[in-house]
Amino acid sequence: MRSAVVVIVLVVAAVAACTHTPPPACITVDLTCAPGYVPTFDNVYVNTLAPSCGSTNNSCHSTAGHNGGLSFGDETTAYNDLLLPAHLDPKRTRIDPGDAACSLMIVRTDSPGADYQMPPGDPLTEPARCALIQWVQAGAAGPGSAAQ
């Protein structure tokens, strides 16, 4: 009987730990923020996505990790994956070029402390988030494109 109670307590604790608040459809973003670098995809990839989300130190979206159907293993794959619908919400794309406030990637990276925050644990720095926001707002041009 005692082992059954322990199992029930563990199951309840595990289920409680898995509660997940879905990200909102849109958030308020500061389009006048100061980016840490020129907001082009090449810079976003090299300065933020690869080291924070796709490196071997944080393999959530590395070639090996590929969580949520999203890989930052190389620039072309990263860009193409970002333009696809989100893995868990196929009606919503990860990036909505020209609409940073309603782009899932921006909502998730610009929500420190939320349980849907990306990357999990340490949020991106303000300058890195700003560069992401401004890149998406400017139309999310792909690799090799100059800043607009």
C-alpha positions as CSV (number, residue, x, y, z in Angstrom):
1,M,0.0,0.0,0.0
2,R,2.8,2.4,0.9
3,S,4.6,1.9,-2.4
4,A,1.3,2.6,-4.3
5,V,1.0,5.9,-2.4
6,V,4.6,6.8,-3.3
7,V,3.9,6.0,-7.0
8,I,0.8,8.1,-7.0
9,V,2.6,11.0,-5.4
10,L,5.4,10.8,-8.0
11,V,2.9,10.6,-10.9
12,V,1.0,13.7,-9.6
13,A,4.3,15.6,-9.1
14,A,5.5,14.7,-12.6
15,V,2.2,15.8,-14.2
16,A,2.2,19.0,-12.2
17,A,5.8,19.7,-13.4
18,C,4.7,19.3,-17.0
19,T,2.1,22.1,-17.0
20,H,2.7,24.3,-19.9
21,T,1.2,27.7,-20.6
22,P,1.0,28.2,-24.3
23,P,2.7,31.4,-25.7
24,P,0.3,34.2,-26.5
25,A,-0.4,35.0,-30.2
26,C,1.3,38.4,-29.9
27,I,3.3,40.5,-27.5
28,T,4.3,44.1,-27.3
29,V,7.9,44.6,-28.6
30,D,10.1,47.6,-28.6
31,L,11.0,48.4,-32.2
32,T,13.3,51.3,-31.0
33,C,15.5,49.0,-28.9
34,A,19.3,49.0,-29.4
35,P,20.5,45.8,-31.2
36,G,23.8,44.3,-30.2
37,Y,24.8,44.1,-33.9
38,V,23.4,44.9,-37.4
39,P,20.2,42.9,-37.6
40,T,20.8,40.7,-40.6
41,F,20.1,37.0,-40.7
42,D,23.9,36.3,-41.0
43,N,24.5,38.3,-37.9
44,V,21.5,36.8,-36.0
45,Y,22.7,33.3,-36.9
46,V,26.4,33.8,-36.0
47,N,25.9,36.0,-32.8
48,T,22.7,34.5,-31.3
49,L,21.1,31.4,-32.9
50,A,24.2,29.2,-33.3
51,P,25.9,29.9,-30.0
52,S,22.7,30.2,-27.8
53,C,20.4,27.6,-29.4
54,G,22.3,25.3,-31.8
55,S,25.8,24.8,-30.4
56,T,27.1,21.7,-28.9
57,N,26.9,23.5,-25.5
58,N,23.2,23.9,-25.9
59,S,22.1,21.2,-28.3
60,C,18.3,21.9,-28.3
61,H,18.4,23.0,-31.9
62,S,21.7,21.6,-33.0
63,T,21.9,19.1,-35.9
64,A,21.8,16.4,-33.3
65,G,19.1,17.9,-31.1
66,H,16.6,19.2,-33.7
67,N,14.0,19.8,-31.0
68,G,10.6,20.9,-32.3
69,G,11.7,20.2,-35.9
70,L,14.0,23.1,-35.8
71,S,17.8,22.9,-36.4
72,F,20.3,25.7,-36.2
73,G,23.1,23.3,-37.3
74,D,23.8,25.5,-40.4
75,E,22.6,28.8,-41.7
76,T,20.5,27.6,-44.6
77,T,18.7,24.9,-42.6
78,A,18.1,27.4,-39.7
79,Y,16.5,29.9,-42.0
80,N,14.4,27.4,-43.9
81,D,13.2,25.8,-40.6
82,L,12.3,29.2,-39.1
83,L,10.0,29.9,-42.1
84,L,8.0,26.7,-41.6
85,P,5.0,26.3,-39.3
86,A,5.8,25.6,-35.7
87,H,6.0,21.9,-34.8
88,L,3.3,22.0,-32.1
89,D,1.1,24.7,-33.7
90,P,1.0,24.1,-37.5
91,K,-1.3,27.1,-38.0
92,R,1.4,29.4,-36.7
93,T,4.8,30.0,-38.4
94,R,7.9,30.5,-36.3
95,I,8.6,33.8,-38.0
96,D,6.1,36.2,-39.6
97,P,8.3,38.5,-41.7
98,G,7.4,42.1,-41.0
99,D,5.4,41.3,-37.8
100,A,7.9,40.7,-35.0
101,A,5.2,41.1,-32.3
102,C,3.2,38.1,-33.5
103,S,6.2,35.9,-34.6
104,L,6.4,32.8,-32.4
105,M,10.2,33.0,-32.2
106,I,10.0,36.5,-30.9
107,V,7.2,35.8,-28.5
108,R,9.3,32.9,-27.1
109,T,12.7,34.7,-27.0
110,D,11.3,37.9,-25.7
111,S,9.4,36.5,-22.7
112,P,12.0,36.0,-19.9
113,G,10.6,34.0,-17.0
114,A,7.7,32.4,-18.9
115,D,7.6,28.6,-19.0
116,Y,7.7,28.9,-22.9
117,Q,10.8,31.1,-22.8
118,M,13.5,30.2,-25.3
119,P,16.2,29.4,-24.7
120,P,15.2,27.7,-21.5
121,G,17.0,28.8,-18.4
122,D,19.0,31.9,-19.4
123,P,17.1,34.3,-21.6
124,L,18.9,36.0,-24.5
125,T,20.4,39.4,-23.7
126,E,18.4,42.5,-24.5
127,P,20.7,43.5,-27.4
128,A,20.4,39.9,-28.9
129,R,16.6,39.9,-28.6
130,C,16.5,43.4,-30.1
131,A,18.5,42.3,-33.1
132,L,16.0,39.4,-33.6
133,I,13.1,41.7,-33.3
134,Q,14.5,44.2,-35.8
135,W,15.5,41.5,-38.3
136,V,12.0,40.0,-38.3
137,Q,10.3,43.4,-38.3
138,A,12.4,44.4,-41.4
139,G,11.1,41.4,-43.3
140,A,13.4,38.5,-42.1
141,A,15.6,38.5,-45.2
142,G,17.6,35.3,-45.6
143,P,21.3,34.5,-45.6
144,G,23.6,36.8,-47.5
145,S,21.1,39.7,-47.5
146,A,22.1,43.2,-46.4
147,A,20.3,45.1,-43.6
148,Q,17.3,47.1,-44.7
